[in-house]
Amino acid sequence: MELPFAESYKIKMVETIRRSTQIEREKWIKEANYNLFNLKSSQVFIDLLTDSGTGAMSDKQWAAMMLGDESYAGASSHQNMKDAIKNIMGFDYFLPTHQGRAAENVLFSVLVKEGDVVPGNSHFDTTKGHIEFRKAKAIDCTIDEAFDTNNLHPFKGNIDTEKLEKVLKQYPKEKISFIVLTLTNNTAGGQPVSLANIKEVSALAKKYGVMLLFDSARFAENAYFIKTREHAYANYTIKEIVLEMYKYADLATMSSKKDAIVNMGGFIGFKNEEIFRKACTYNIMFEGYITYGGMSGRDMNALAQGLDEGTEFEYLETRINQVTYLGNRLIEFGIPVQRPIGGHAVFVDAKKLLTHVPKEQFVAQTLGIELYLEAGIRGVEIGTILADRDPVTRENRYPNLEFLRLAIPRRTYTNNHMDVIAVALKNVFDRRETIKTGYKIVWEAPIMRHFTVELKKI
């Protein structure tokens, strides 16, 4: 008999979580203005808001923290982080930042100008926010298969090279800040990009004299899918695949709170020394000195160790199998999700589930609130609220995909928790015909509104 799959770790420390009552949850979500971000963590039973900075660090990472060098300049922890980035990704130059959006802020201050365009594969919220804040335009070139949740294309995160080349032909290269490849493609459902597509996009970038940037938050999960879905790389290690991937990148930004399994931290990788030197000025202005960049030495040590652990197959197999387990339970219940299941989250197709809620009343947000009311489970809307308003017309943008994202923290919950999530969502699914109205906005920020928006039930 074949042995069942088991996690590649054992538990050394636990944190108590509390179940709440539905009456409590109704009160709390109203006080939070129906914004799941506004809930206190103590009001949440299972927290799937994000996988960013919410994972459990290993014993080796905690041990590395004890050896952190807190020198202001030239700390050994900086050298440890530099060596890890060089060994795993191949970048000769890097700048530490306190998280991924800080890396974008520093780098985009150098490269993105008013009137520029930035083509890519479904830019995520902070990426698009930093682009549009600088009065530039993000252009989505994701393949069409990504927008059909039942299509089983193995690499739905891919850029459509015909769409991309059309953009590259339309604009002079001086107006194209860079091409961005998000690994994995979060907005499309945690979907990976194939190495074949990376090579094709790189070839187009070189042809038109444009740089290629990797948004690297979940690069290791992307490498796992390359190994398991792209036959040419089946016998490669994850680390070998990562090095092959980054041969084609000119630049990288990373929120290390994902695939480096730390609670805080990020960086920018460079192959061009001149751009690195220009970015140093902004890093000093916005983040701190160039050898700590808003991070403590102990966090840099934990990040370096996490990059090594996060690029091991056994860890990734455990992590992605748990996400797949939840996705398969939901599919068994008939709940519509983005398929195939992605790397870090299960993305529930809210428009197919709540068919009576008008799109103007924020379908995915409505579903997220219903799941919270059902069982104290917090997800996040990846839909119209996150898509924000058009910066010119100020009309709501209605994306092709309206998702409730259930992001799974790394090494944090058990499959028993996944079962609770699945049954809670089935309970919502079973009463879906009774959910006919959603919410309206009563206050919103001018950009990246989803973090602080205030809503009222219709």
C-alpha positions as CSV (number, residue, x, y, z in Angstrom):
1,M,0.0,0.0,0.0
2,E,1.3,3.5,-0.9
3,L,2.0,5.7,2.1
4,P,-0.3,8.8,2.4
5,F,1.2,12.2,1.9
6,A,2.4,14.0,5.1
7,E,3.8,17.4,5.8
8,S,7.6,17.9,5.6
9,Y,7.8,19.5,9.0
10,K,6.6,19.0,12.6
11,I,5.1,21.6,14.9
12,K,7.2,23.1,17.7
13,M,5.0,26.1,18.8
14,V,1.3,26.9,18.6
15,E,-0.9,30.0,18.9
16,T,-4.4,29.9,20.3
17,I,-7.2,31.0,18.1
18,R,-10.8,31.5,19.2
19,R,-14.2,30.7,17.7
20,S,-16.7,33.6,17.8
21,T,-20.5,33.6,17.6
22,Q,-22.4,34.8,14.6
23,I,-23.9,37.6,16.7
24,E,-20.4,38.8,17.6
25,R,-19.3,38.6,13.9
26,E,-22.4,40.6,12.7
27,K,-21.5,43.4,15.2
28,W,-17.8,43.3,14.4
29,I,-18.1,43.5,10.6
30,K,-20.6,46.3,10.8
31,E,-18.2,48.2,13.1
32,A,-15.5,47.5,10.5
33,N,-17.6,49.3,7.9
34,Y,-17.9,45.9,6.1
35,N,-14.2,46.1,5.2
36,L,-12.5,42.8,6.1
37,F,-9.1,44.6,6.5
38,N,-10.6,46.6,9.4
39,L,-11.3,43.5,11.5
40,K,-9.1,42.9,14.5
41,S,-7.1,39.6,14.3
42,S,-8.8,38.5,17.5
43,Q,-12.1,38.7,15.7
44,V,-11.0,36.2,13.0
45,F,-10.9,32.4,13.5
46,I,-9.1,31.3,10.3
47,D,-7.3,34.2,8.6
48,L,-6.9,33.9,4.8
49,L,-6.6,37.6,4.1
50,T,-3.1,37.1,2.8
51,D,-0.1,34.8,2.7
52,S,2.2,37.8,3.0
53,G,4.2,37.8,6.2
54,T,1.7,35.4,7.9
55,G,3.7,32.2,7.6
56,A,5.5,30.3,10.4
57,M,9.3,30.6,10.3
58,S,11.5,27.5,10.8
59,D,13.8,26.7,13.7
60,K,16.8,27.6,11.5
61,Q,15.3,31.0,10.6
62,W,14.7,31.8,14.3
63,A,18.3,30.6,15.1
64,A,19.6,32.9,12.3
65,M,17.7,35.8,13.9
66,M,19.8,35.4,17.0
67,L,22.9,36.0,15.0
68,G,21.6,39.2,13.4
69,D,24.2,41.9,13.0
70,E,22.5,45.3,13.8
71,S,25.3,47.5,12.5
72,Y,24.0,50.5,10.7
73,A,26.4,50.0,7.7
74,G,28.1,47.0,6.4
75,A,26.5,44.4,8.6
76,S,27.3,40.8,8.1
77,S,23.6,40.1,7.8
78,H,23.6,42.2,4.7
79,Q,26.4,40.1,3.3
80,N,24.4,36.9,4.1
81,M,21.4,38.3,2.3
82,K,23.5,39.4,-0.7
83,D,25.1,35.9,-1.0
84,A,21.7,34.2,-0.8
85,I,20.3,36.4,-3.6
86,K,23.4,35.9,-5.8
87,N,23.4,32.1,-5.3
88,I,19.6,31.6,-5.8
89,M,18.8,34.3,-8.4
90,G,22.2,35.4,-9.8
91,F,21.9,39.1,-9.2
92,D,25.2,40.9,-8.7
93,Y,23.6,44.0,-7.1
94,F,20.7,44.3,-4.7
95,L,19.0,46.7,-2.3
96,P,17.2,45.6,0.8
97,T,13.7,47.2,1.4
98,H,11.2,46.7,4.2
99,Q,8.7,44.9,1.8
100,G,7.7,44.5,-1.8
101,R,5.8,47.7,-2.4
102,A,8.8,49.6,-0.9
103,A,11.0,47.9,-3.5
104,E,8.5,49.0,-6.2
105,N,8.5,52.6,-4.8
106,V,12.3,52.8,-5.0
107,L,12.8,51.2,-8.4
108,F,9.8,52.9,-10.1
109,S,11.1,56.3,-8.8
110,V,14.1,55.7,-11.1
111,L,12.4,54.1,-14.1
112,V,8.7,55.1,-14.4
113,K,7.9,58.5,-15.8
114,E,4.6,60.4,-16.5
115,G,3.2,59.2,-19.8
116,D,5.0,55.8,-19.7
117,V,3.4,52.5,-20.3
118,V,4.2,49.2,-18.4
119,P,3.0,46.1,-20.1
120,G,2.7,42.9,-18.1
121,N,0.6,40.0,-16.9
122,S,-2.2,41.3,-14.7
123,H,-0.2,43.8,-12.5
124,F,-1.1,43.3,-8.8
125,D,-2.6,46.1,-6.7
126,T,0.6,47.8,-5.4
127,T,2.3,47.5,-8.8
128,K,-0.5,49.1,-10.6
129,G,-0.9,51.7,-7.9
130,H,2.8,52.7,-8.1
131,I,2.5,52.9,-11.9
132,E,-0.7,55.0,-11.9
133,F,0.5,57.2,-9.0
134,R,3.3,58.3,-11.4
135,K,0.7,59.0,-14.1
136,A,1.8,56.1,-16.2
137,K,-0.3,53.3,-17.6
138,A,-0.3,49.5,-16.8
139,I,-1.3,47.4,-19.8
140,D,-2.5,43.8,-19.2
141,C,-1.2,41.3,-21.7
142,T,-2.2,38.1,-20.0
143,I,-3.3,35.2,-22.2
144,D,-7.1,34.9,-22.7
145,E,-7.2,31.4,-21.2
146,A,-6.6,33.0,-17.7
147,F,-10.1,34.5,-17.8
148,D,-11.9,31.2,-18.3
149,T,-12.0,29.6,-14.8
150,N,-12.8,26.2,-16.2
151,N,-9.9,26.2,-18.7
152,L,-7.2,23.8,-17.5
153,H,-4.3,25.6,-19.2
154,P,-1.2,24.7,-17.0
155,F,0.3,28.2,-17.3
156,K,-2.5,30.7,-17.1
157,G,-0.1,33.3,-15.8
158,N,1.6,33.6,-19.2
159,I,1.9,36.8,-21.2
160,D,0.3,36.7,-24.6
161,T,3.3,37.5,-26.8
162,E,1.1,38.9,-29.6
163,K,-0.6,41.3,-27.3
164,L,2.8,42.3,-25.9
165,E,4.4,42.8,-29.3
166,K,1.5,45.0,-30.3
167,V,2.2,47.3,-27.3
168,L,6.0,47.2,-28.0
169,K,5.3,48.3,-31.6
170,Q,2.8,51.0,-30.6
171,Y,5.1,52.9,-28.2
172,P,8.7,54.1,-28.6
173,K,11.0,52.2,-26.3
174,E,11.7,55.4,-24.3
175,K,8.0,55.4,-23.3
176,I,8.1,51.8,-22.0
177,S,9.5,51.7,-18.5
178,F,9.9,47.9,-18.6
179,I,7.9,44.7,-19.1
180,V,6.8,43.2,-15.8
181,L,6.3,39.4,-15.3
182,T,4.5,38.6,-12.1
183,L,5.6,35.2,-10.8
184,T,3.1,33.7,-10.1
185,N,0.3,35.8,-11.5
186,N,-1.7,36.6,-8.4
187,T,-4.6,38.6,-10.0
188,A,-5.3,35.7,-12.4
189,G,-5.6,33.2,-9.5
190,G,-2.0,32.4,-8.4
191,Q,-1.3,31.0,-11.9
192,P,2.3,30.3,-13.0
193,V,4.3,31.5,-16.0
194,S,6.1,28.8,-18.0
195,L,9.9,29.0,-18.7
196,A,9.1,28.8,-22.4
197,N,7.0,32.0,-22.0
198,I,9.7,33.7,-19.9
199,K,12.1,33.0,-22.8
200,E,9.7,34.3,-25.4
201,V,9.0,37.5,-23.4
202,S,12.7,38.0,-22.9
203,A,13.4,37.7,-26.6
204,L,10.8,40.3,-27.3
205,A,12.2,42.6,-24.7
206,K,15.7,42.3,-26.3
207,K,14.2,42.8,-29.8
208,Y,12.7,46.1,-28.8
209,G,15.4,47.3,-26.4
210,V,13.2,47.1,-23.3
211,M,14.1,45.8,-19.8
212,L,12.3,42.8,-18.2
213,L,11.3,43.0,-14.5
214,F,10.2,40.0,-12.5
215,D,7.8,40.6,-9.7
216,S,9.2,37.8,-7.6
217,A,6.9,37.5,-4.6
218,R,6.0,33.8,-5.4
219,F,8.9,32.9,-7.7
220,A,9.6,29.6,-5.9
221,E,6.0,28.4,-6.3
222,N,6.3,29.4,-9.9
223,A,9.4,27.2,-10.2
224,Y,7.6,24.3,-8.6
225,F,4.9,24.5,-11.3
226,I,7.6,24.6,-14.0
227,K,9.1,21.4,-12.6
228,T,5.8,19.6,-12.3
229,R,4.0,20.9,-15.4
230,E,6.7,21.7,-17.9
231,H,8.2,18.4,-19.0
232,A,11.5,19.7,-20.1
233,Y,12.4,20.7,-16.5
234,A,11.0,17.6,-14.6
235,N,14.5,16.5,-13.7
236,Y,15.8,19.9,-12.6
237,T,15.9,20.9,-8.9
238,I,13.9,23.9,-7.9
239,K,17.1,25.9,-7.4
240,E,18.3,25.0,-10.9
241,I,15.0,26.1,-12.4
242,V,15.1,29.4,-10.4
243,L,18.6,30.2,-11.8
244,E,17.4,29.4,-15.3
245,M,14.4,31.7,-14.8
246,Y,16.4,34.6,-13.7
247,K,18.9,34.4,-16.5
248,Y,16.2,36.3,-18.5
249,A,15.5,39.0,-15.9
250,D,17.1,42.4,-16.0
251,L,15.5,43.4,-12.7
252,A,13.5,41.9,-9.8
253,T,11.4,43.2,-7.0
254,M,10.4,40.9,-4.2
255,S,8.1,40.9,-1.3
256,S,10.0,38.4,0.8
257,K,7.0,38.0,3.1
258,K,5.8,35.3,0.7
259,D,8.4,32.8,-0.7
260,A,11.2,33.7,1.7
261,I,8.8,32.9,4.5
262,V,9.5,36.0,6.7
263,N,7.2,38.4,8.5
264,M,8.8,41.5,7.0
265,G,11.3,42.2,4.3
266,G,11.9,42.7,0.6
267,F,14.6,43.6,-2.0
268,I,15.4,44.8,-5.5
269,G,17.7,42.8,-7.7
270,F,19.8,44.5,-10.4
271,K,22.1,43.3,-13.2
272,N,22.8,46.9,-14.3
273,E,25.2,48.8,-12.0
274,E,24.1,52.2,-13.3
275,I,20.4,51.6,-12.4
276,F,21.5,50.2,-9.0
277,R,23.5,53.4,-8.3
278,K,20.5,55.6,-9.2
279,A,18.2,53.5,-7.0
280,C,20.6,53.8,-4.1
281,T,19.7,57.5,-3.7
282,Y,16.0,56.7,-3.4
283,N,16.6,53.8,-1.1
284,I,18.5,56.1,1.3
285,M,15.6,58.6,1.0
286,F,12.7,56.2,1.5
287,E,14.1,53.1,3.3
288,G,17.4,53.6,5.1
289,Y,21.0,53.1,4.3
290,I,21.8,50.8,1.4
291,T,23.0,47.9,3.5
292,Y,19.9,47.7,5.6
293,G,17.1,49.4,3.7
294,G,14.4,49.4,6.4
295,M,15.3,45.9,7.7
296,S,16.9,44.9,10.9
297,G,20.0,42.6,10.7
298,R,18.0,39.7,12.3
299,D,15.3,40.0,9.6
300,M,17.9,39.9,6.8
301,N,19.4,36.8,8.3
302,A,16.0,35.1,8.5
303,L,15.3,36.2,4.9
304,A,18.5,34.7,3.6
305,Q,17.7,31.4,5.4
306,G,14.1,31.5,4.1
307,L,15.2,31.9,0.5
308,D,17.2,28.7,0.8
309,E,14.3,26.8,2.5
310,G,11.7,28.2,0.2
311,T,13.5,26.8,-2.9
312,E,13.5,23.2,-1.7
313,F,11.1,20.8,-3.4
314,E,9.9,19.0,-0.2
315,Y,8.8,22.3,1.4
316,L,7.0,23.5,-1.8
317,E,5.3,20.1,-2.3
318,T,3.8,20.3,1.2
319,R,2.8,24.0,0.8
320,I,1.2,23.6,-2.6
321,N,-0.5,20.3,-1.8
322,Q,-2.4,22.0,1.1
323,V,-3.7,24.7,-1.3
324,T,-4.7,22.0,-3.8
325,Y,-6.4,20.0,-1.0
326,L,-8.6,23.0,-0.2
327,G,-9.3,23.6,-3.9
328,N,-10.3,20.0,-4.5
329,R,-12.7,20.0,-1.5
330,L,-14.4,23.1,-2.9
331,I,-14.6,21.5,-6.3
332,E,-16.2,18.4,-4.8
333,F,-18.9,20.6,-3.3
334,G,-19.6,22.2,-6.7
335,I,-18.1,25.6,-5.7
336,P,-16.7,27.4,-8.8
337,V,-13.0,28.2,-8.5
338,Q,-10.2,29.2,-10.8
339,R,-8.7,26.0,-12.2
340,P,-6.2,24.5,-12.1
341,I,-5.6,25.4,-8.5
342,G,-2.8,28.0,-8.1
343,G,0.1,28.2,-5.8
344,H,-0.7,30.3,-2.8
345,A,-4.5,30.6,-2.7
346,V,-7.8,29.2,-3.9
347,F,-9.7,31.8,-5.9
348,V,-13.5,31.5,-5.7
349,D,-15.4,32.7,-8.8
350,A,-17.8,35.0,-7.0
351,K,-19.8,36.0,-10.1
352,K,-20.7,32.3,-10.7
353,L,-21.6,31.7,-7.0
354,L,-23.6,34.9,-6.2
355,T,-25.5,35.2,-9.5
356,H,-28.2,37.6,-8.0
357,V,-25.9,40.3,-6.7
358,P,-25.4,43.1,-9.3
359,K,-21.8,43.8,-10.3
360,E,-22.2,47.4,-9.0
361,Q,-22.7,46.0,-5.5
362,F,-19.3,44.3,-5.3
363,V,-20.0,40.6,-5.7
364,A,-16.7,39.2,-4.4
365,Q,-16.7,41.5,-1.3
366,T,-20.3,40.4,-0.6
367,L,-19.1,36.8,-0.7
368,G,-16.2,37.5,1.6
369,I,-18.5,39.1,4.1
370,E,-20.9,36.1,4.0
371,L,-18.0,33.7,4.6
372,Y,-16.9,35.7,7.6
373,L,-20.4,35.8,9.0
374,E,-20.7,32.1,8.5
375,A,-17.6,30.9,10.3
376,G,-15.2,33.8,11.2
377,I,-13.0,33.1,8.1
378,R,-11.4,36.1,6.5
379,G,-10.6,36.1,2.8
380,V,-10.0,39.1,0.5
381,E,-11.7,40.5,-2.6
382,I,-9.8,40.4,-5.8
383,G,-12.4,42.2,-7.9
384,T,-14.0,45.5,-8.6
385,I,-13.0,47.2,-5.4
386,L,-9.4,46.2,-5.8
387,A,-9.5,47.1,-9.5
388,D,-10.2,50.7,-8.4
389,R,-11.4,53.5,-10.6
390,D,-10.1,54.4,-14.0
391,P,-7.6,57.2,-13.3
392,V,-9.0,59.4,-16.1
393,T,-12.8,58.8,-16.1
394,R,-13.0,57.9,-12.4
395,E,-15.6,55.2,-13.2
396,N,-15.4,51.8,-11.5
397,R,-13.3,49.3,-13.5
398,Y,-15.1,45.9,-13.7
399,P,-12.5,43.2,-14.2
400,N,-13.1,40.0,-16.2
401,L,-12.6,38.0,-13.0
402,E,-14.3,38.7,-9.7
403,F,-12.6,36.6,-7.1
404,L,-12.7,35.9,-3.4
405,R,-9.1,34.9,-2.7
406,L,-8.5,32.4,0.1
407,A,-4.7,32.9,0.7
408,I,-3.1,30.1,2.7
409,P,-0.3,31.2,5.1
410,R,2.8,29.0,4.9
411,R,3.3,26.2,7.6
412,T,0.5,27.8,9.7
413,Y,-2.8,25.8,9.4
414,T,-3.6,22.1,9.2
415,N,-5.8,20.3,6.8
416,N,-8.5,20.2,9.5
417,H,-8.6,24.0,9.1
418,M,-9.0,23.5,5.3
419,D,-12.0,21.3,6.0
420,V,-13.6,23.9,8.1
421,I,-13.1,26.5,5.3
422,A,-14.6,24.2,2.7
423,V,-17.7,23.3,4.7
424,A,-18.2,27.0,5.7
425,L,-18.1,28.0,2.0
426,K,-20.4,25.2,1.1
427,N,-22.9,26.5,3.7
428,V,-22.8,29.9,2.0
429,F,-23.1,28.1,-1.4
430,D,-26.2,26.2,-0.3
431,R,-28.0,29.5,0.7
432,R,-26.7,31.5,-2.3
433,E,-30.2,32.0,-3.7
434,T,-31.1,34.1,-0.7
435,I,-28.2,36.5,-1.2
436,K,-29.5,39.1,-3.6
437,T,-28.0,42.4,-2.5
438,G,-24.5,43.6,-1.8
439,Y,-22.8,46.8,-0.6
440,K,-22.2,50.4,-1.7
441,I,-19.1,52.6,-1.0
442,V,-19.6,55.5,1.5
443,W,-15.9,56.5,1.6
444,E,-12.8,55.6,-0.4
445,A,-9.2,56.7,-0.8
446,P,-8.2,58.2,-4.2
447,I,-5.9,55.2,-5.0
448,M,-5.6,51.6,-3.7
449,R,-9.0,52.1,-2.1
450,H,-9.5,48.5,-1.1
451,F,-7.3,48.7,2.0
452,T,-9.4,51.4,3.7
453,V,-12.7,51.6,1.9
454,E,-15.9,52.0,4.0
455,L,-19.1,50.2,2.9
456,K,-22.8,50.2,3.7
457,K,-25.1,47.2,3.3
458,I,-27.8,47.7,0.6
